[in-house]
Amino acid sequence: MLIFTLPWRGAVQFGGIGTIGRLVGAVVAAVWGINMLFRREVRILSRLHLLLGALVCLSAISYAWSIAPGQTLGTTLRYVLILGILVVIWDLYRTDAAIEYAFFAYVIGAYLVVGAVFYNFLLESVVHTSRYTAFGLNPNIIARMLVLGTPLAGYLAIRPTAPLLSLRVVRGFNLAYVVLSAVAITLTVARQGLIGLGISFAFLAVLGYQEWIRDPDSSIPLSRTTLAVGTGVLLVVGMAAVSLVIIATNLLTRLLLTPMEVVSGDFGGRAPIWEAGMEVISQRPLLGHGSGTFVPAVEPFFPEGEVPVAAHNAFIQLGVELGLVGIVLYTVILVVIAVAIYRQHTRYRGLWVCLVAILFVFILIEGIVANIVKYLIFMFVLATAEGGIE
């Protein structure tokens, strides 16, 4: 249930509690705590938990020099909640089948977001930039949540091991998500989402080749003719749908502006934000201005009403908030994950390469630091590494 709510966790708010994800997370933590008392055993924590714990401590300590103590306290609490959830999921998900069911739970939750985007499209509910979204959230956020489900759904359609997920109807359900999510992401006109789609389709093309073409002993009961026809129909339908969406809503304009923005160095309005962030980093390079303080720290560099709401780059955000120490700690986390992918010899290796590549794009242009989905993927990378699964 918790992983099911992750794609749409910001859609429902409870006064005084927060999002639906936070409420479900609290219930899950309570149930797990009771269960742990009966089992009297907890799985030994991974390197990611220890490193994230260090990041939590650094965030908490930064309260002492923070220029905005309220924001620092809130951000630290968010880190603590993420760490707590990761401890619970790490303790419970100990097999390949369990992890694949977690993938499936995320895909089901992402289907709700796809449906909401299509609903807004039918009602012609758009934001001021003619971009469709869901639940009133930023289209970029919606695209990020959807595109992370695309390689997961494609993997479950091609190479599942869990008994339930191996059923043809379930595989078809996951395969349909790949097409529908592509259309929904196109409706958001989030360029980061389209980049993620490109990475996802490249991964799925390689995976499909390995499983169905190169491996004559594949357990998937599909002939090459059926595969060729099915794939052709799927591609035609998907491309036709995407083309109709672009033509019908005149969303191609934003995409065509991308090369001009890159050449000009604007990067969708991010360049001034990054420049301000670098200037602020130079003021307190070692320890920063306090966790969660990026916005108040760069506020003097922008006119009233034009202050950015995010850094759009994780390293710049960390540099402003936690200084060089925070950047180094975060870099160590990324290196640990990269090494875990490189060293493991599991069926999930290609999937992790795809997902981490997508996440790295988001890290560079969106600055997602305190993000539960990112750390959840990182944790599963370590779980499936050699010796990580029981």
TORMI-618124 format. One line per 4 residues: their letters; for each residue z, x, y of C-alpha. Coordinates in Angstrom, 2 decimals. Example, Ala and Ser with C-alpha at 12.3 -4.5 7.8 and 13.67 -1.06 7.14 Angstrom:
<sites>
as> 7.80 12.30 -4.50; 7.14 13.67 -1.06
</sites>
This chain:
<sites>
mlif> 0.00 0.00 0.00; 0.78 2.81 2.40; -2.53 4.60 1.85; -4.31 1.24 2.00
tlpw> -3.01 0.72 5.55; -3.95 4.18 6.84; -7.51 3.34 8.03; -6.28 0.36 10.07
rgav> -2.68 1.40 10.75; -3.16 1.09 14.52; -4.54 -2.46 14.31; -1.21 -4.26 13.95
qfgg> 1.77 -3.55 16.16; 5.37 -4.70 15.70; 7.53 -4.71 18.80; 10.27 -2.08 18.62
igti> 8.95 -0.74 15.28; 5.44 0.46 15.91; 2.32 0.17 13.82; 1.92 -1.49 10.42
grlv> 1.59 1.99 8.93; 5.01 2.98 10.25; 6.60 -0.21 8.87; 5.06 0.20 5.41
gavv> 5.95 3.89 5.47; 9.60 3.05 6.11; 9.65 0.58 3.20; 7.96 3.09 0.89
aavw> 10.43 5.80 1.87; 13.36 3.47 1.17; 12.05 2.44 -2.26; 11.28 6.07 -3.12
ginm> 14.79 7.11 -2.08; 16.35 4.55 -4.42; 14.02 5.59 -7.23; 14.89 9.25 -6.65
lfrr> 18.59 8.50 -7.04; 17.93 7.12 -10.51; 15.55 9.91 -11.52; 17.71 12.66 -10.00
evri> 14.64 14.86 -9.74; 12.23 15.72 -6.95; 9.02 17.71 -7.19; 9.24 21.17 -5.66
lsrl> 7.62 21.13 -2.23; 4.32 22.86 -1.54; 3.49 25.52 1.05; 2.03 22.79 3.27
hlll> 5.37 20.99 3.42; 7.15 24.20 4.38; 4.61 25.09 7.06; 4.60 21.56 8.44
galv> 8.40 21.70 8.41; 8.20 24.84 10.54; 5.87 23.00 12.94; 8.41 20.16 13.12
clsa> 11.18 22.64 13.95; 9.07 24.30 16.63; 8.27 20.91 18.13; 11.95 19.98 18.18
isya> 13.04 23.31 19.69; 10.41 22.97 22.44; 12.52 20.11 23.82; 14.64 22.82 25.45
wsia> 11.83 23.90 27.79; 9.64 20.80 27.80; 8.21 19.53 31.09; 8.27 16.00 29.63
pgqt> 11.24 15.64 27.22; 10.40 12.02 26.40; 6.93 12.89 25.12; 8.33 15.86 23.19
lgtt> 10.89 13.68 21.47; 8.26 11.09 20.53; 5.84 13.70 19.18; 8.57 15.40 17.18
lryv> 9.52 12.06 15.63; 5.90 11.54 14.67; 5.82 14.94 12.95; 9.03 14.08 11.10
lilg> 7.58 10.78 9.87; 4.40 12.52 8.67; 6.43 15.15 6.83; 8.60 12.48 5.22
ilvv> 5.61 10.50 3.98; 3.99 13.66 2.61; 7.16 14.46 0.66; 7.15 10.98 -0.87
iwdl> 3.45 11.01 -1.82; 3.66 14.57 -3.14; 6.52 13.52 -5.42; 4.73 10.42 -6.75
yrtd> 1.07 11.48 -7.10; 1.10 14.06 -9.90; -2.08 13.39 -11.90; -5.83 13.32 -11.30
aaie> -5.94 9.58 -12.02; -3.14 8.87 -9.55; -4.88 10.83 -6.81; -8.15 8.97 -7.45
yaff> -6.31 5.67 -7.14; -5.10 6.95 -3.77; -8.75 7.57 -2.83; -9.61 4.02 -3.86
ayvi> -6.73 2.56 -1.86; -8.06 4.30 1.24; -11.59 2.99 0.62; -10.31 -0.58 0.27
gayl> -8.44 -0.25 3.55; -11.54 1.21 5.21; -13.53 -1.82 4.04; -11.36 -3.95 6.34
vvga> -12.36 -1.76 9.27; -16.05 -2.03 8.31; -15.69 -5.80 8.22; -14.06 -5.85 11.65
vfyn> -16.88 -3.75 13.14; -19.51 -6.09 11.67; -17.55 -9.10 12.95; -17.58 -7.71 16.48
flle> -21.27 -6.93 16.14; -22.04 -10.54 15.19; -19.96 -11.76 18.12; -21.52 -9.14 20.43
svvh> -18.08 -7.81 21.27; -18.70 -4.35 22.72; -16.86 -1.92 24.93; -18.25 -0.96 28.33
tsry> -20.45 1.74 26.82; -22.22 -0.72 24.48; -20.36 0.66 21.49; -18.93 -1.57 18.80
tafg> -15.42 -1.00 17.53; -12.63 -2.76 15.64; -9.15 -3.99 16.54; -9.69 -2.93 20.15
lnpn> -9.33 0.75 19.24; -11.41 3.63 20.57; -14.79 3.73 18.74; -14.27 7.43 17.97
iiar> -11.04 6.63 16.15; -12.76 3.94 14.10; -15.63 6.28 13.22; -13.23 8.99 12.09
mlvl> -11.35 6.64 9.80; -14.56 5.28 8.29; -16.37 8.57 7.73; -13.44 10.09 5.84
gtpl> -13.79 7.26 3.34; -17.52 7.92 2.76; -17.22 11.05 0.57; -14.21 9.52 -1.20
agyl> -16.14 6.35 -2.06; -19.22 8.32 -3.05; -17.17 10.56 -5.31; -15.55 7.58 -7.02
airp> -18.98 6.03 -7.54; -20.34 9.17 -9.17; -17.53 11.07 -10.86; -14.36 9.02 -11.45
tapl> -11.88 9.84 -14.22; -9.34 7.03 -13.86; -10.05 4.18 -16.36; -10.19 1.35 -13.80
lslr> -12.38 3.33 -11.42; -14.90 4.06 -14.18; -15.88 0.38 -14.46; -19.42 -0.31 -13.21
vvrg> -18.32 -3.05 -10.83; -15.80 -0.70 -9.22; -18.42 2.04 -8.95; -20.77 -0.43 -7.32
fnla> -18.01 -1.43 -4.91; -17.55 2.22 -3.89; -21.29 2.87 -3.67; -21.71 -0.14 -1.36
yvvl> -19.11 1.34 0.96; -21.26 4.44 1.46; -24.10 2.29 2.85; -21.95 -0.18 4.80
sava> -19.82 2.53 6.38; -22.97 4.33 7.53; -24.11 1.21 9.36; -20.64 0.59 10.84
itlt> -20.34 4.20 12.03; -23.76 3.91 13.65; -22.53 0.83 15.51; -19.66 2.84 16.97
varq> -22.19 5.41 18.26; -19.58 8.09 17.68; -21.48 11.34 17.40; -18.64 12.99 15.54
glig> -18.90 10.17 13.01; -22.63 10.76 12.60; -22.00 14.49 12.08; -19.46 13.56 9.43
lgis> -22.00 11.26 7.79; -24.49 14.11 7.61; -21.92 16.33 5.89; -20.97 13.48 3.54
fafl> -24.55 12.69 2.52; -25.26 16.38 1.88; -22.21 16.55 -0.39; -23.12 13.34 -2.24
avlg> -26.70 14.51 -2.73; -25.47 17.74 -4.35; -22.88 15.87 -6.41; -25.43 13.33 -7.61
yqew> -27.81 16.10 -8.62; -25.10 17.92 -10.55; -23.86 14.78 -12.33; -27.02 12.85 -13.08
irdp> -29.96 15.23 -13.08; -28.84 18.72 -14.00; -26.25 17.54 -16.55; -28.04 15.84 -19.49
dssi> -24.69 15.08 -21.12; -23.41 13.08 -18.17; -21.11 10.28 -19.22; -22.59 7.91 -16.66
plsr> -24.66 5.33 -18.59; -27.70 5.41 -16.31; -31.21 6.47 -17.20; -33.19 8.64 -14.80
ttla> -35.57 5.76 -14.10; -32.71 3.42 -13.24; -31.17 6.12 -11.10; -34.42 6.81 -9.26
vgtg> -35.09 3.12 -8.57; -31.51 2.40 -7.59; -31.30 5.39 -5.30; -34.62 4.53 -3.70
vllv> -33.60 0.93 -3.04; -30.24 2.09 -1.70; -31.82 4.57 0.69; -34.44 2.09 1.90
vgma> -31.88 -0.65 2.49; -29.49 1.76 4.18; -32.08 3.30 6.46; -33.55 -0.10 7.32
avsl> -30.13 -1.42 8.22; -29.33 1.59 10.38; -32.73 1.38 12.09; -32.31 -2.32 12.83
viia> -28.87 -1.70 14.24; -30.11 1.01 16.56; -33.14 -0.98 17.73; -31.32 -4.30 18.09
tnll> -28.43 -2.90 20.13; -30.21 -0.18 22.07; -27.67 2.44 21.01; -30.17 5.26 20.65
trll> -29.77 6.26 24.30; -26.36 7.83 23.77; -27.61 9.86 20.84; -30.57 11.19 22.81
ltpm> -28.24 12.41 25.56; -26.40 14.71 23.15; -28.76 17.73 23.43; -28.64 17.55 27.24
evvs> -24.84 17.46 27.22; -24.66 20.46 24.90; -27.12 22.48 27.01; -25.27 21.63 30.22
gdfg> -21.96 22.63 28.67; -20.38 19.26 29.38; -19.92 18.18 25.75; -19.36 14.54 26.58
grap> -16.99 15.24 29.49; -14.83 17.61 27.42; -15.65 20.83 29.30; -13.44 20.07 32.36
iwea> -10.59 19.10 30.03; -10.89 22.34 28.09; -11.06 24.38 31.30; -7.89 22.73 32.60
gmev> -6.21 23.30 29.25; -7.05 27.00 29.27; -5.67 27.33 32.79; -2.42 25.65 31.75
isqr> -2.14 27.88 28.66; -2.26 30.96 30.88; 0.87 29.72 32.67; 3.04 29.73 29.52
pllg> 1.02 31.51 26.83; 3.75 32.19 24.27; 5.70 28.93 23.81; 3.79 26.39 25.87
hgsg> 5.07 23.47 27.91; 6.65 21.47 25.11; 5.34 19.37 22.24; 3.37 16.29 23.33
tfvp> 3.03 17.41 26.95; -0.70 18.05 27.20; -1.40 15.09 29.50; 1.36 15.77 32.06
avep> 0.59 19.50 31.94; -3.08 19.08 32.93; -2.49 16.14 35.27; -2.48 18.28 38.46
ffpe> -6.05 19.39 37.73; -7.52 15.87 37.86; -7.79 13.15 40.51; -5.53 10.16 40.16
gevp> -6.87 7.76 37.56; -9.07 10.39 35.88; -6.43 12.25 33.88; -7.60 12.71 30.25
vaah> -5.62 11.06 27.48; -6.30 13.82 24.93; -7.19 17.50 24.71; -10.22 16.97 22.45
nafi> -9.48 20.29 20.77; -6.51 20.95 18.48; -6.16 24.62 19.38; -6.19 23.96 23.13
qlgv> -3.68 21.16 22.67; -1.38 23.41 20.66; -1.84 26.23 23.17; -0.73 23.99 26.02
elgl> 2.15 22.40 24.11; 3.46 25.10 21.75; 1.70 28.24 22.96; 0.47 31.10 20.83
vgiv> 3.24 30.49 18.29; 1.98 26.97 17.64; -1.65 28.11 17.37; -0.72 30.81 14.83
lytv> 1.33 28.39 12.74; -1.46 25.81 12.71; -4.01 28.51 11.84; -1.88 29.58 8.90
ilvv> -1.94 25.99 7.62; -5.74 25.92 7.79; -5.99 29.30 6.06; -3.68 28.14 3.25
iava> -5.89 25.10 2.69; -9.09 27.19 2.76; -7.66 29.62 0.20; -6.54 26.74 -2.03
iyrq> -10.08 25.32 -2.01; -11.61 28.72 -2.71; -9.32 29.57 -5.61; -9.21 26.25 -7.43
htry> -11.65 25.49 -10.21; -11.39 21.73 -10.38; -13.84 18.86 -10.23; -12.61 18.11 -6.70
rglw> -13.58 21.40 -5.11; -16.83 20.12 -3.58; -15.08 17.00 -2.30; -12.45 19.08 -0.54
vclv> -15.09 21.32 1.03; -16.80 18.22 2.41; -13.65 16.56 3.73; -12.16 19.70 5.24
ailf> -15.51 20.48 6.92; -15.45 17.01 8.50; -11.84 17.45 9.55; -12.62 20.82 11.10
vfil> -15.29 19.16 13.28; -12.65 16.67 14.40; -10.17 19.46 15.06; -12.64 21.19 17.36
iegi> -13.77 18.15 19.37; -10.94 15.64 19.08; -7.76 17.65 18.67; -6.07 15.65 15.91
vani> -2.82 17.56 15.32; -0.17 14.99 14.40; -2.47 12.99 12.11; -1.21 11.66 8.76
vkyl> -4.65 11.32 7.12; -5.55 14.96 7.80; -2.31 16.27 6.30; -2.62 13.87 3.37
ifmf> -6.01 15.35 2.51; -4.59 18.86 2.91; -1.75 17.97 0.56; -4.10 16.64 -2.12
vlat> -6.11 19.86 -1.83; -3.00 21.79 -2.81; -2.09 19.20 -5.47; -5.39 19.67 -7.28
aegg> -5.37 23.45 -6.95; -4.80 25.49 -10.07; -1.46 24.55 -11.54; -0.94 21.79 -8.97
ie> -1.49 18.83 -11.30; 0.77 18.10 -14.25
</sites>
